[in-house]
Amino acid sequence: MTEHLTTLLAREAETLDVPPPPSGDILGAGRRLRRRRTGSIWGGAALAVAVVAGGSVLIGTGGDGRDIAPAASPPVQVAWAVDDTVYVGTDGRPVQMPEVAQSLYYTSAGIVVRTNKDGSSDGGAPFHFQLVRTDGVASPLDLTLGDVIPSTDPSQPYLAWATMSGGRIQVVVHDVNTDQDVAKVDVPGRFTWGGWEAPPVSLSGDQVYVATDDTAQVVDWRTGASHLSDVVPGSTSLTVSGGHVLIWGRDSVQVLDAGSGKVLFHLDGRVNDASLSPDGRFAVVSQAGQDRVHDLESGATYQISLSSWAWTYDDRAVFGVQGSTLRTCVLSTGRCQDVSVPRKAGSVRYPGVSYES
């Protein structure tokens, strides 16, 4: 049943030449895009409370600006959900949720699971949250959100989202390790488009990109400084990963450097779907019934042979679940491997994939 990726990438990576180890040892996950897409935010955790310019409140960065709150355990490396059950690791250890698992988000602290009564997105509020760690133990987070789209950076222990009150936008960054907010940042601009309660956001490094009207606001959540982007558009869902931004055209898709605007990738023609890998190195484009990976550094291109899939944590492989089979395909070797996992009827949901309508 093993299928090989059609073209091999020259990339230093571990392979899966040996039988798969326990859940924390191989894979992580990335993200795949829909037209309405969750953004990603990461930030710092820590000790003191300070008030900064622009009415922004920074809760917990060290004096040198470095993140100082480590993850309580290694990140969960691969997971998926069906209905009210989350499966953790390459052995598919089941973890029961109190509600339907609507979306999953990779963090360095574990899997953050957004749940609600029926798995719907629009009109699905209130949304609740669980943190599932590597050992498969789930704990509730003290969060209840309305119709907003939270997001994470897989390498950080944070969940972030935007809120609005009296026409004013605010970005909130929450440490899922401590279950406390670490920053609240007031954001200039207006939000009159879309059907959410607040604008979509996406964060790369310390920069939060906020999809306000016309042009995105770029906010440093640590200092509260902000400016209008010359590259990232507003009034649209944002995808910024590793300093790169994915932008849709009428009949094209391209990836730009979010700071300089340099074109890193451009593809003309009707595109059904597109996404960036967690670190922004790879772009995946679905076109004419085929999913192709484009390495933005080397220019190499190859095809993915999985019907449904997600990125691994370190971008070195992709994985997908079909029935009782978990298949992983390593990019550097093209090698795919199947293992048996528990099976449950229903649609599979992956971390990093947006299930917004």
C-alpha positions in Angstrom: 0.0 0.0 0.0 3.0 2.2 0.3 3.1 5.0 -2.3 6.0 7.3 -3.0 6.1 11.0 -3.6 7.0 11.5 -7.2 9.9 13.9 -6.8 12.4 13.9 -3.9 13.5 17.0 -2.0 17.1 17.5 -1.0 16.6 18.3 2.6 18.2 17.1 5.8 15.6 15.1 7.6 15.0 12.1 9.7 13.4 9.2 7.8 10.9 6.6 8.8 13.0 3.6 7.9 12.3 2.0 11.3 9.1 1.0 12.8 7.2 4.0 14.1 8.1 5.0 17.7 5.6 6.2 20.4 3.5 9.2 19.9 6.0 11.9 20.8 8.8 10.8 18.5 8.0 11.3 14.8 5.5 13.8 13.5 3.9 17.1 14.0 1.4 18.9 12.0 1.0 22.0 10.0 -1.8 23.8 8.4 -3.9 23.8 5.3 -5.9 26.7 4.0 -9.4 27.4 3.0 -10.6 30.7 1.7 -11.7 31.7 5.2 -8.6 30.7 7.1 -7.5 30.9 10.7 -4.5 33.1 11.3 -1.6 32.2 13.6 -0.3 34.1 16.6 2.7 33.5 18.9 4.1 35.5 21.7 6.0 35.5 25.0 5.2 34.4 28.4 6.5 35.3 31.8 6.9 37.4 34.9 6.0 41.1 35.1 3.1 43.2 34.1 3.8 46.4 32.1 1.7 49.1 30.4 3.1 50.0 27.0 2.3 52.6 24.3 -1.0 52.8 22.5 -3.0 51.5 25.4 -1.6 48.0 25.0 -1.1 45.8 28.0 1.8 43.4 27.9 1.5 40.7 30.5 4.6 38.7 31.0 7.8 39.3 29.0 11.2 39.2 30.5 13.3 42.3 30.4 15.3 41.1 27.5 12.2 40.3 25.5 12.8 36.6 25.3 10.2 34.0 26.0 11.0 32.4 29.3 8.1 30.1 30.0 9.0 26.6 28.6 6.5 24.1 27.5 5.4 21.7 30.3 6.0 18.7 28.1 7.3 18.1 24.5 4.8 19.0 21.8 2.3 16.5 20.6 3.7 15.4 17.3 0.7 14.1 15.4 -3.0 14.1 16.1 -6.4 14.0 14.5 -10.0 14.0 15.6 -13.3 12.3 14.6 -16.4 13.7 16.3 -15.8 13.9 20.0 -12.6 11.9 20.1 -9.0 13.2 19.5 -6.3 10.6 18.6 -2.8 11.4 19.8 0.4 10.1 18.3 1.3 7.5 15.7 -0.4 4.8 17.8 -3.7 6.8 17.8 -4.3 7.0 21.5 -7.9 8.1 21.9 -8.8 11.1 24.2 -12.4 11.8 24.9 -13.7 15.4 24.5 -16.7 16.8 26.3 -18.1 18.1 23.0 -17.4 17.7 19.3 -13.8 18.5 18.3 -14.4 21.4 15.9 -10.8 22.5 15.2 -7.3 21.4 16.4 -4.3 23.6 16.8 -0.7 22.5 17.3 1.3 24.3 20.0 4.6 23.5 21.8 2.6 22.6 24.9 0.3 20.1 23.1 -2.8 20.1 21.0 -5.4 22.8 21.7 -8.8 21.5 20.8 -11.7 23.9 20.1 -15.0 22.2 20.9 -18.7 23.0 20.5 -22.1 21.4 20.5 -22.1 20.1 16.9 -18.8 20.8 15.2 -20.2 23.7 13.1 -18.2 26.9 12.6 -20.6 29.8 11.7 -23.2 30.0 14.4 -21.3 27.3 16.4 -20.6 29.5 19.4 -19.9 29.2 22.3 -16.6 27.5 21.7 -14.7 25.9 24.5 -11.1 24.6 24.7 -9.1 21.6 25.9 -5.3 21.2 26.0 -4.2 17.6 25.2 -0.6 16.9 26.1 1.8 14.2 24.8 0.7 11.7 27.4 -2.9 12.0 26.2 -4.1 13.8 29.3 -6.7 16.5 28.5 -7.4 19.5 30.7 -9.9 22.3 30.1 -8.7 25.8 29.4 -10.5 28.7 31.1 -11.7 30.1 27.8 -15.1 30.5 26.1 -15.1 32.4 22.8 -17.7 33.6 20.4 -17.6 33.7 16.6 -13.9 34.5 16.3 -11.1 32.5 14.8 -8.3 31.7 17.3 -4.9 30.6 16.0 -1.5 29.3 17.1 2.1 29.1 16.0 3.1 25.4 16.4 6.4 26.3 17.9 4.9 28.4 20.7 2.6 27.7 23.7 0.1 30.4 22.8 -3.5 30.8 21.5 -4.5 34.2 20.1 -7.5 35.9 18.7 -9.1 39.3 18.1 -12.0 40.9 19.9 -14.0 44.1 19.4 -15.7 46.4 21.8 -17.3 49.8 20.9 -15.7 49.5 17.4 -12.2 49.1 18.8 -10.1 46.1 18.0 -7.9 44.2 20.5 -5.7 41.2 20.1 -5.4 38.8 23.0 -2.5 36.3 23.4 -3.1 33.5 25.9 -0.5 31.1 27.3 -2.0 27.6 27.3 0.6 26.3 29.7 -0.4 28.7 32.5 -3.9 29.3 31.2 -3.5 33.0 31.5 -3.5 35.9 29.1 0.0 37.2 28.4 -0.9 40.3 26.3 -3.8 42.5 25.2 -3.0 44.8 22.4 -5.2 47.7 21.1 -5.1 47.8 17.3 -6.0 50.8 15.2 -8.2 50.6 12.1 -11.7 49.6 11.2 -13.4 46.2 10.7 -16.6 46.3 8.6 -16.2 43.2 6.3 -16.7 39.5 6.9 -19.1 37.7 9.2 -16.9 37.3 12.3 -17.1 39.2 15.6 -13.6 40.5 15.0 -11.0 40.5 12.2 -8.9 37.5 11.3 -5.3 37.7 12.4 -2.0 36.0 11.6 1.3 36.3 13.4 4.8 35.7 12.4 7.5 36.4 15.0 6.4 39.4 17.1 4.3 40.8 14.3 0.5 40.3 14.4 -1.1 40.9 11.0 -4.7 42.1 11.5 -7.1 42.0 8.6 -8.7 45.5 9.0 -10.4 47.2 6.1 -8.4 47.9 3.0 -4.9 47.2 4.3 -3.7 44.9 7.1 -2.4 46.5 10.3 1.0 45.1 11.5 1.2 45.2 15.2 4.2 44.3 17.5 2.2 42.9 20.4 5.2 43.3 22.7 5.5 47.0 22.3 2.1 48.0 20.9 3.7 49.8 17.9 1.7 49.4 14.7 1.8 50.4 11.0 -0.1 49.7 7.8 1.4 47.0 5.7 2.7 47.8 2.2 2.4 44.1 1.3 -0.4 42.3 3.2 -3.9 43.2 2.1 -6.8 43.8 4.4 -10.4 42.7 4.1 -9.4 39.1 3.6 -8.3 36.1 5.7 -4.6 36.2 6.3 -1.9 33.5 6.1 1.5 34.6 7.3 4.0 31.9 8.2 7.7 32.3 8.7 7.6 35.9 7.4 5.9 34.8 4.2 2.4 35.7 3.2 0.1 33.7 0.9 -2.0 35.9 -1.4 -4.9 34.9 -3.7 -5.5 36.5 -7.0 -8.5 36.1 -9.3 -6.7 33.3 -11.3 -3.4 33.0 -9.5 -1.8 32.4 -6.1 1.5 33.8 -4.9 3.8 33.9 -1.9 5.5 37.1 -0.9 8.0 38.2 1.7 5.6 39.9 4.2 8.1 42.6 4.9 9.8 43.5 1.6 7.1 42.2 -0.8 9.6 40.1 -2.8 7.8 37.5 -4.9 8.9 34.0 -3.7 6.4 32.0 -5.7 3.8 32.7 -8.3 1.4 30.3 -10.1 -1.2 31.3 -12.7 -4.4 29.4 -13.4 -7.4 28.3 -11.4 -6.3 27.1 -8.0 -8.6 25.1 -5.8 -6.7 25.4 -2.6 -3.3 26.6 -1.3 -1.4 26.7 2.0 1.9 27.5 3.6 3.9 25.1 5.8 4.3 26.1 9.4 7.7 27.7 8.8 6.7 29.2 5.5 9.3 27.3 3.5 6.9 25.2 1.5 3.7 26.1 -0.5 1.2 23.5 -1.3 -1.2 24.2 -4.3 -4.2 22.1 -5.3 -4.7 22.5 -9.0 -6.4 20.3 -11.6 -7.0 17.6 -9.1 -3.4 17.4 -7.9 -1.7 18.6 -4.7 1.9 19.7 -5.4 4.5 20.9 -2.9 6.7 23.8 -3.9 10.0 24.3 -2.0 10.4 28.1 -1.9 14.1 27.8 -1.2 15.2 25.2 -3.8 12.4 25.5 -6.3 11.8 21.8 -6.3 8.3 20.6 -6.9 6.7 17.2 -6.2 3.3 15.6 -5.8 1.5 14.5 -2.6 -0.2 11.1 -2.9 -2.6 11.4 0.1 -6.3 12.0 -0.3 -6.3 14.1 2.9 -3.3 15.3 4.8 -1.6 17.7 7.2 1.9 18.9 7.7 4.2 17.5 10.3 5.4 19.8 13.1 8.8 20.3 11.5 7.6 20.3 7.9 9.6 17.2 7.1 6.7 15.0 6.3 3.0 14.9 5.6 0.5 12.5 7.1 -3.1 11.4 6.6 -5.6 9.0 8.1 -7.9 6.8 6.0 -10.1 4.4 7.9 -7.8 2.5 10.2 -4.5 3.4 8.4 -2.2 6.3 9.3 0.1 7.0 6.4 3.2 9.3 6.7 5.4 10.4 3.8 8.8 11.9 4.4 9.8 14.6 2.0 13.5 14.1 1.9 13.2 10.4 0.9 9.8 10.1 -0.7 9.2 7.1 1.6 5.7 6.5 2.8 4.8 4.2 5.7 1.4 2.8 6.9 0.5 1.9 10.5 -2.7 0.7 11.9 -4.7 3.1 14.2 -8.1 2.9 15.9 -11.0 3.5 13.6 -14.1 5.6 14.2 -16.7 6.5 11.6 -16.9 10.1 10.6 -14.9 12.9 9.0 -11.3 13.3 10.1 -10.1 16.7 11.3 -6.5 17.7 11.4 -4.5 20.3 13.4 -3.8 23.5 11.5 -6.6 23.0 9.0 -9.3 25.6 9.0 -12.8 24.3 9.2 -14.5 27.7 8.8 -17.3 28.0 6.3 
